[in-house]
C-alpha cells in the first residue's frame, strides 16, 4: 500500500513537472515574436534575501513560532515566483540563443552556446528547487539550498549582454532582446 502511494505521488509530481515545462515552452514560443515584452525583471538580491538561511534564522529567533511559519510561507511563495520568472526568462533566451548558435561569427556562436547551456541548467535547477520550496512551506524548518539559481541567472544575464554586444555591436545590448 505504501509503495502504491509513493508511486502515485511520484507520477503526480512528474506530471506536474511536464505540465509546467509545456506551459513554459508555449509561452516561450509566443515570446519570440517580441522578446523584450515578455522578459520580466528578476531582482536577484531580493531573491537571495528570501532564501538566505541567516535571514531565516533571524526571523525564527525574533518572531513567535506561528508568526514565523506564516512569514516563512510568504517568503517561500515569493521565492517560487522569482524562480518561475527566471525559468520563463531562460526559456525565452534559450530560443533566442539557439538562433545565435548558427552564426558565422565564432565568438557569437560560442557565446550563444554558453547561453543555451546556462539557460538549460537554470531551468533544471528551477525544476529541482521549486518542489523543495513547496516542501519548505509545508515544513517551515526544512533547509533549502537555492543559491545555484541566483548564480546561474546572473551568469545567464552576463551572457545575454555579451551575445547582444557581439551580434549587434552598433545597436547595444537591447538589440539582443
Secondary structure, 3 states (H helix, E strand, C coil): CHHHHHHHHHHHHHHHHHHHHHHHHHHHHHHCCCHHHHCCCCCHHHHHHHCCHHHHHHHHHHCCHHHHHHHHHHHHHHHHHHHHHHHHHHHHHHHHHHHHCCCCCHHHHHHHHHHHHHHHHHHHHHHHHHHHHHHHHHCCCCCCCCHHHHHHHHHHHHHHHHHHHHHCCCCCHHHHC
